[in-house]
Amino acid sequence: MTAAVDECWGGYYCPSGIDVPNPADLLCPRGMHCPNGSEIYKECSPGFYANQTGAAICETCPDGYYCLPVQPENATLNVQPCPQGYFCPTGTALDWHACPQGTYSDQEGLYSTAQCKPCPGGKYCASEHLSAPTADCSAGYYCTSGVDRPNPSTGNDTFND
């Protein structure tokens, strides 16, 4: 007698013909999830992960990380720190958020735009997603913190002798 598929326990998959609800050799592989009644394991959606065998559900990717689906034959963990120049809020897949112009990030694992560093005084950050300031400001100009061009022209950004 075989068990009905809906009797298969979460964390296991039970192809047709399996007569136990938790077959030890059919534990859900890492990177996959097996809800109750699974005939086959399922990939976690982008932005979610299952980093251990026997997962019944996928977890939401944590702050500061991005999560991609993992194939069962690929043993690498699918939870990776958000790269420099970007921030990754909860549930991020490949849709990293760039630190805005005038800021940069030389660290991995940011989860909020507030963690992007303002470009330091004397330097400028010309584009998004920078891991370091672009360069020093042009001669004769004073760049305040957070400037996005080498020759700012507003306020008291210039220095005259």
WOPEJO-V182241 format. One record per backbone hydrogen bond with DSSP energy under -0.5 kcal/mol. NH is the residue of the N-H (numbers start at 1). CO is the residue of the C=O. E is the energy in kcal/mol with one decimal. If there is no record, write none. Layout:
# WOPEJO-V182241
nh->NH co->CO e->E
nh->NH co->CO e->E
This chain:
# WOPEJO-V182241
nh->3 co->18 e->-1.0
nh->7 co->4 e->-2.3
nh->8 co->5 e->-1.9
nh->9 co->21 e->-3.1
nh->11 co->34 e->-3.3
nh->12 co->9 e->-1.6
nh->13 co->26 e->-2.1
nh->14 co->38 e->-3.2
nh->18 co->15 e->-1.8
nh->23 co->20 e->-0.5
nh->26 co->23 e->-2.3
nh->27 co->24 e->-0.7
nh->28 co->11 e->-3.0
nh->31 co->50 e->-3.2
nh->32 co->29 e->-1.8
nh->33 co->42 e->-2.7
nh->34 co->55 e->-2.4
nh->37 co->8 e->-2.7
nh->38 co->35 e->-1.4
nh->42 co->33 e->-2.2
nh->44 co->31 e->-1.2
nh->47 co->67 e->-2.3
nh->48 co->45 e->-1.8
nh->49 co->59 e->-2.4
nh->54 co->28 e->-3.1
nh->55 co->52 e->-0.6
nh->59 co->49 e->-3.2
nh->61 co->47 e->-2.9
nh->64 co->88 e->-3.2
nh->65 co->62 e->-1.6
nh->66 co->80 e->-2.6
nh->67 co->92 e->-2.3
nh->68 co->78 e->-1.6
nh->70 co->31 e->-0.6
nh->74 co->71 e->-1.9
nh->75 co->73 e->-0.7
nh->80 co->66 e->-2.6
nh->80 co->78 e->-0.7
nh->82 co->64 e->-2.7
nh->86 co->83 e->-1.5
nh->87 co->97 e->-2.8
nh->88 co->110 e->-2.8
nh->91 co->61 e->-2.6
nh->92 co->89 e->-1.1
nh->96 co->94 e->-1.2
nh->97 co->87 e->-2.2
nh->98 co->96 e->-0.5
nh->99 co->85 e->-2.6
nh->102 co->125 e->-1.8
nh->103 co->100 e->-1.7
nh->104 co->117 e->-2.0
nh->105 co->130 e->-2.2
nh->109 co->82 e->-2.3
nh->115 co->112 e->-1.7
nh->116 co->113 e->-1.4
nh->117 co->104 e->-2.7
nh->119 co->102 e->-2.8
nh->122 co->143 e->-2.4
nh->123 co->120 e->-1.9
nh->124 co->135 e->-2.1
nh->125 co->147 e->-2.2
nh->126 co->124 e->-0.5
nh->129 co->99 e->-2.1
nh->134 co->124 e->-1.8
nh->135 co->124 e->-1.1
nh->137 co->122 e->-2.2
nh->138 co->150 e->-2.5
nh->141 co->138 e->-1.9
nh->142 co->157 e->-3.7
nh->143 co->141 e->-0.6
nh->144 co->142 e->-0.6
nh->146 co->119 e->-2.8
nh->147 co->144 e->-1.2
nh->152 co->149 e->-0.5
nh->157 co->154 e->-0.9
nh->159 co->140 e->-1.9
